[in-house]
Amino acid sequence: MSQIQRKAVALVSGGLDSMLAVRVIQEQGIHVEGINFYTGFCVEGHTHAIRKKDQGKDKRNNALWVAEQLGIKLHIIDIVEEYKDVLLNPRHGYGANMNPCLDCKIFMVHKALEWADKNGFDFIITGEVVGQRPMSQRKDTMPVVARESGAMDRLLRPLCAKNLPATLPEREGWVDREKLHDFSGRSRKPQMALAAQFGFSDYATPAGGCCFLTDEAYSRKLVDLWQARGKREYEMDDIMLLKVGRHIRPAPHYKLIVGREEGENNFLEGYRKIYIHLRPISHTGPLVLLDGEASEEDIVLAARITARYSKGHTAEQVTVQVTGLDGVSRELVVAPLSPDELKPEWHL
């Protein structure tokens, strides 16, 4: 084995696989640091922190927590703007929803390679397992990631390395290939057994999704947003608002974002000044944002929908306060929309 202290940078998502991959390499005397790329579409922390029903769920940033457990430095890098091209123009297309998984992995490994070269690191490790993901972790796509990212044989996957050709770190003797693993397929039992072996009992739920783009409902709302605006683009506020509330589109030119509980209402409060918004004042109810251009007839319908989701949904009339973009408020007394009038196709 070489006497030079070799250094590896690991893509750390916060899941079990990347946690194990790092520990496997640490066990071989390699100095490892983690890198976590923030795209804006990460699941953890957002809805769990906002919704009361999720209060029992962990609020921690799993990537930071994993780094702490492993005793490694974690570099969190904001790639929100750069990532837009990956999402909007994926060379390899989308998965089941709006997830450009293969292009995403190529992009992140490429960014990790740039970071490694800039900071004097020798190779890159990931927690990928052959056959675990249908798009980016197949035996035929793994070489594509290595090649198109530019990492080539400097990309090592410790959990499934024995199923793949030897990489530079293995050939050079920086790591012992015999101490790497041959995991494959979707079963998580080998990972969980290895976690127990390493003494890891607390980790993110195995196979838990970490990206909203893999979620069918979220993807549908994103596509709807693009169709309504007539252009495929988004800003950070758009990403955040798609994660919160009921999204109801009564007409192509506007939609409503309806807070489902106190936590979501509080979150939506931060957007009151940039959207027309409605709230019932005669009864307890949601804060509702109106996204788009609305006529007076549309405003009345929006008020009736707001009343429908208030405590006054069975009342004959509900008073709804409507505040325009100029900050001027007025009151509308409306009959709550009945369940039959609230069309299923309006729900995104």
C-alpha positions in Angstrom: 0.0 0.0 0.0 1.2 3.5 -0.8 2.5 5.5 2.2 1.0 8.8 0.8 -2.2 9.8 2.6 -4.7 9.6 -0.2 -7.9 11.7 -0.2 -11.4 11.0 -1.4 -14.4 13.3 -1.7 -17.7 11.6 -1.2 -21.1 12.6 -2.5 -23.1 12.6 0.7 -26.9 12.7 0.3 -27.7 11.9 4.0 -28.9 8.4 3.2 -27.6 5.1 4.4 -25.7 4.2 1.3 -23.4 7.2 1.2 -22.8 6.8 4.9 -21.7 3.2 4.4 -19.5 4.0 1.4 -17.6 6.6 3.4 -17.0 4.3 6.3 -15.8 1.5 4.0 -13.2 3.8 2.6 -12.3 5.4 5.9 -11.6 1.8 7.2 -8.8 1.7 4.6 -7.0 4.7 6.0 -8.2 7.2 3.3 -9.0 10.8 4.3 -12.5 11.5 3.3 -14.5 14.7 3.1 -18.1 15.0 2.0 -19.8 17.2 -0.5 -23.6 17.8 -0.6 -25.2 19.7 -3.5 -28.3 21.8 -2.8 -30.6 21.9 -5.8 -33.7 23.3 -4.1 -35.6 20.1 -4.7 -34.5 18.2 -1.6 -37.3 16.7 0.5 -35.8 16.8 3.9 -36.4 19.7 6.3 -39.0 21.6 4.3 -42.4 20.0 4.7 -41.3 18.2 7.9 -40.6 21.6 9.4 -43.8 23.3 8.2 -46.6 20.7 8.6 -48.0 19.9 12.1 -48.7 16.3 11.0 -45.0 15.8 10.4 -43.8 17.3 13.7 -42.8 13.8 14.9 -40.5 13.4 11.9 -36.8 14.3 12.1 -36.0 18.0 11.4 -32.3 17.4 11.0 -30.3 17.9 7.9 -29.4 14.3 7.3 -26.2 15.1 5.3 -24.8 17.2 8.1 -25.8 14.5 10.6 -24.1 11.7 8.6 -21.0 13.8 8.4 -21.0 14.3 12.1 -21.4 10.5 12.7 -18.5 9.8 10.4 -16.3 12.5 11.7 -15.8 14.1 8.3 -16.0 17.7 7.0 -19.0 18.3 4.8 -19.0 21.0 2.1 -22.6 22.1 1.2 -22.7 23.7 -2.2 -25.6 25.7 -3.7 -26.2 24.7 -7.3 -29.7 26.0 -7.6 -29.0 28.1 -10.7 -26.6 25.7 -12.4 -29.1 22.8 -11.9 -31.8 24.5 -13.9 -30.2 23.4 -17.2 -30.0 19.8 -15.9 -33.7 19.8 -15.1 -34.9 21.7 -18.2 -32.7 20.0 -20.8 -31.7 16.5 -19.7 -29.8 14.8 -22.4 -30.8 11.4 -21.1 -34.5 12.3 -20.4 -36.6 12.0 -17.4 -37.5 9.1 -15.1 -41.1 8.1 -14.2 -41.8 11.8 -13.3 -39.7 15.0 -13.7 -36.6 13.4 -12.3 -33.6 13.7 -14.6 -31.7 11.1 -12.5 -29.0 10.1 -14.9 -28.1 13.7 -16.0 -28.3 14.7 -12.3 -25.8 12.1 -11.3 -23.5 13.0 -14.2 -23.7 16.7 -13.2 -23.0 16.1 -9.5 -20.1 13.8 -10.1 -18.7 16.3 -12.6 -19.0 19.1 -10.0 -17.4 16.8 -7.4 -14.5 16.2 -9.8 -14.0 19.9 -10.3 -13.9 20.3 -6.5 -11.5 17.4 -6.1 -9.1 18.8 -8.6 -9.2 22.2 -7.1 -8.7 20.9 -3.6 -6.1 18.2 -4.2 -8.3 15.2 -3.7 -7.4 11.9 -5.5 -10.7 10.3 -6.3 -14.5 10.4 -5.8 -16.8 7.9 -4.0 -20.5 7.5 -4.1 -23.0 5.2 -2.4 -24.4 3.8 -5.6 -25.4 0.1 -5.9 -25.8 -1.7 -9.2 -29.5 -2.3 -9.9 -30.8 -0.2 -7.1 -32.3 2.7 -9.1 -34.0 2.1 -12.5 -32.4 5.0 -14.3 -29.0 6.0 -12.9 -27.9 2.9 -11.1 -28.0 0.2 -13.8 -24.9 -1.7 -15.0 -25.2 -0.1 -18.4 -25.6 3.5 -17.1 -22.9 3.4 -14.4 -20.1 3.7 -17.1 -22.1 6.5 -18.7 -21.9 8.5 -15.4 -18.2 7.9 -15.1 -17.5 8.8 -18.7 -19.7 11.8 -19.2 -18.8 13.4 -15.9 -15.2 13.2 -16.8 -14.4 11.3 -13.6 -13.6 8.1 -15.6 -11.8 5.6 -13.3 -11.4 8.1 -10.5 -15.0 7.3 -9.6 -15.2 4.5 -7.0 -18.5 2.9 -5.8 -17.4 1.0 -2.6 -20.7 -0.8 -2.1 -20.7 -2.5 -5.5 -17.1 -2.2 -6.7 -16.6 -5.9 -7.1 -19.4 -6.0 -9.7 -17.6 -3.4 -11.8 -14.2 -3.1 -13.4 -11.4 -2.1 -11.1 -10.9 1.7 -10.8 -7.7 3.7 -10.5 -7.7 3.7 -6.6 -8.0 -0.1 -6.7 -5.3 -0.6 -9.4 -2.9 1.7 -7.7 -3.3 0.0 -4.4 -4.7 3.1 -2.6 -7.6 0.8 -1.6 -7.9 -2.9 -1.3 -10.5 -4.2 -3.7 -11.0 -7.3 -1.5 -12.3 -5.1 1.3 -14.9 -3.5 -1.0 -18.4 -5.0 -1.6 -20.5 -6.6 -4.3 -24.0 -5.4 -3.4 -26.6 -5.4 -6.2 -30.3 -5.1 -6.6 -33.0 -3.3 -4.7 -32.9 -5.3 -1.4 -31.5 -3.2 1.4 -30.7 -6.1 3.7 -26.9 -6.1 2.8 -26.7 -2.4 3.6 -28.6 -2.8 6.9 -26.4 -5.7 7.9 -23.2 -3.7 7.1 -24.7 -0.8 9.1 -25.1 -3.1 12.1 -21.5 -4.3 11.6 -20.3 -0.7 11.7 -22.5 0.0 14.7 -24.9 2.4 12.9 -28.3 2.0 14.3 -29.8 5.4 13.5 -29.9 6.5 9.8 -32.3 7.9 7.3 -35.0 5.5 6.2 -33.6 3.1 3.7 -34.8 3.7 0.1 -36.5 6.9 1.2 -36.7 9.4 -1.7 -34.7 12.5 -1.2 -35.9 14.5 -4.2 -39.3 16.1 -4.9 -38.8 15.5 -8.6 -39.4 11.8 -8.2 -42.8 12.6 -6.6 -45.7 12.3 -9.1 -47.8 15.0 -7.4 -45.0 17.5 -7.2 -44.0 16.8 -10.8 -47.5 17.4 -12.0 -47.6 20.8 -10.2 -44.3 21.7 -11.8 -45.5 20.9 -15.3 -48.7 22.8 -14.6 -46.7 25.8 -13.6 -44.8 25.8 -16.9 -47.9 25.3 -18.9 -49.6 28.2 -17.2 -46.7 30.6 -17.7 -46.0 29.4 -21.2 -42.3 28.9 -20.5 -40.2 26.3 -18.8 -38.4 28.2 -16.1 -38.6 28.6 -12.3 -37.3 30.5 -9.4 -36.5 29.4 -5.8 -39.9 30.7 -4.6 -41.7 28.6 -7.2 -39.9 25.5 -5.9 -40.8 26.2 -2.3 -44.5 27.0 -3.0 -45.0 23.8 -5.0 -44.2 21.9 -1.8 -46.8 23.6 0.3 -50.7 23.6 0.4 -53.4 22.5 -1.9 -53.0 23.7 -5.4 -56.3 24.3 -7.2 -56.6 25.6 -10.8 -60.2 26.7 -11.5 -59.1 28.2 -14.9 -56.0 28.2 -17.0 -55.0 31.8 -16.1 -54.9 31.4 -12.3 -54.5 29.0 -9.5 -55.0 29.0 -5.7 -52.5 27.8 -3.1 -54.6 26.9 0.0 -52.9 26.5 3.3 -53.9 23.2 4.9 -53.0 24.0 8.5 -51.5 26.6 10.8 -47.9 25.7 9.8 -48.6 26.1 6.1 -50.6 29.3 6.7 -47.6 30.8 8.6 -45.3 29.8 5.7 -47.6 31.3 3.1 -47.7 34.6 5.1 -44.2 35.3 3.8 -45.6 35.5 0.3 -48.6 37.8 1.0 -47.0 40.9 -0.5 -46.3 39.3 -3.9 -49.7 37.6 -4.5 -53.3 38.6 -4.2 -54.4 36.7 -1.1 -57.6 35.8 0.6 -58.6 34.7 4.1 -61.9 34.1 5.9 -62.5 36.5 8.7 -66.0 35.4 10.0 -64.7 31.9 10.5 -61.3 30.2 11.1 -59.7 29.2 7.9 -56.8 29.1 5.5 -54.6 31.8 3.9 -55.0 31.4 0.2 -52.6 32.9 -2.4 -53.9 33.6 -5.9 -51.2 33.1 -8.6 -52.1 34.6 -12.0 -54.4 37.1 -13.5 -58.0 37.1 -12.1 -61.2 38.9 -13.0 -63.8 40.0 -10.5 -65.7 36.8 -11.3 -62.6 34.8 -10.6 -62.0 36.6 -7.3 -65.5 35.7 -6.2 -65.0 32.0 -7.0 -61.7 32.1 -5.2 -63.4 33.6 -2.2 -66.1 30.8 -2.3 -63.3 28.2 -2.5 -61.6 29.9 0.5 -64.8 29.6 2.4 -65.2 26.0 1.4 -61.9 25.2 3.3 -62.8 27.3 6.3 -64.7 26.3 9.5 -67.7 27.9 7.9 -67.9 25.4 5.0 -71.4 24.4 6.1 -72.6 28.0 6.8 -74.8 29.9 4.5 -72.4 32.8 4.2 -68.7 33.4 5.0 -67.0 36.8 5.0 -63.7 36.6 3.1 -61.1 39.4 3.1 -59.4 39.9 -0.2 -56.1 41.9 -0.4 -54.8 43.1 -3.7 -51.2 43.5 -4.8 -51.5 47.2 -3.8 -52.1 46.1 -0.2 -55.7 47.4 -0.2 -58.2 44.9 1.4 -62.0 44.5 0.9 -64.5 42.1 2.2 -66.7 39.7 0.2 -69.7 37.9 1.7 -70.0 34.6 -0.2 -71.7 31.2 0.0 -69.1 28.5 0.4 -68.6 26.3 -2.7 -70.4 23.0 -2.2 -68.5 19.7 -2.6 -70.3 19.1 -5.9 -69.2 22.5 -7.3 -65.5 21.9 -6.4 -64.5 20.0 -9.5 -61.9 17.2 -9.1 -60.0 18.3 -12.2 -59.2 21.6 -10.5 -57.0 19.8 -8.0 -53.3 19.6 -9.1 
